[in-house]
Amino acid sequence: MAGLFEKQAEDYLNARPTYPKEWYSKLAALTHHRNLAWDVGTGNGQAALGVAEHFDQVIGTDISEAQIQRAMPHPRVQYIHTPSTFTDEEIISLFGGENSVDLITVAQAIHWFDLPSFYSLVSRLLRKPGGLFAVWCYNGMRVSPTFDPLVMKFYETTIPFWNSDSNHAFDGYKTLPFPFESVGLGSEGNPLALDMSRELSFEGFLSTLRSWSAVNTAKDQGLDLLNEKVVKEFENEWGGSNLVRSVSYKAFMLVGKVKN
Ligand SMILES: C[S@@+](CC[C@H](N)C(=O)[O-])C[C@H]1O[C@@H](n2cnc3c(N)ncnc32)[C@H](O)[C@@H]1O
């Protein structure tokens, strides 16, 4: 799985959004303590940095070394590469033992995980009572009524190359198993719908597409989906390569605590 994210690590850093500040203040307000947080599948720290605004210490882990190497530094965030050979006991020891983590976040990543074994680890690590577990994903980038159909057309060319794990993200986590007790911010089968937006350069937009695992899988199979002709078409409709545009996304969140 790590291989899917190694090659596009540089594009991730340039392209992937960070998340609205209010999300973190809401999550922090619901935890009993704010000592230690774990951001899993941290990528380049896109969520870890926001979490660090509210917690004394954040550990960001990722299965991909290339992602961790490009992680954005922060004095309260420690990034650790956790290859798939890492055992649960090794991960638990990073936090000093079970029952020690106040907030666990997984941004745009849980659909890649082995859920039963990850959920068992979450239940062991979360502080009880009071520890919180939050996952979210986003999809449906929107630029304008004339630009969006081009993205949809491009997306359709990528469909054969997505790993089936991505389906959970495409359906906005509606079918993601989430056996945790709801705290009013989404629940299993009923994720909380949120909006996010950002400013994006044309190069940033292209990096976003290049960071899609399906685009890289196609490339590995000798198919350059994002070829010159496609890029030119995007550029014309974007309004030129120097323009920075507002882009919005739909996001879906599930937050819970360990059931008694
Ligand atoms: C789409 S990126 C999201 C990165 C970042 N959290 C964000 O919000 O942009 C998914 C990340 O999950 C990582 N990942 C995939 N499977 C993993 C696993 N089993 N354990 C830890 N990280 C994993 C990938 O290496 C990648 O960095």
The ligand as an ORCA input file, in Angstrom:
! r2SCAN-3c Opt
* xyz 0 1
  C      -4.619     10.570      0.692
  S      -3.229     10.576      1.774
  C      -3.791     11.656      3.080
  C      -2.659     12.393      3.731
  C      -3.104     13.444      4.755
  N      -3.661     12.825      5.939
  C      -4.100     14.435      4.170
  O      -5.092     14.732      4.848
  O      -3.874     14.922      3.060
  C      -3.298      8.958      2.500
  C      -2.075      8.644      3.367
  O      -2.336      7.445      4.086
  C      -1.113      6.706      4.133
  N      -1.453      5.312      4.426
  C      -2.077      4.404      3.622
  N      -2.239      3.229      4.266
  C      -1.737      3.405      5.520
  C      -1.649      2.572      6.671
  N      -2.097      1.325      6.676
  N      -1.082      3.088      7.791
  C      -0.628      4.365      7.813
  N      -0.688      5.204      6.754
  C      -1.241      4.739      5.623
  C      -0.504      6.945      2.771
  O       0.877      6.658      2.736
  C      -0.817      8.421      2.544
  O       0.201      9.260      3.019
*
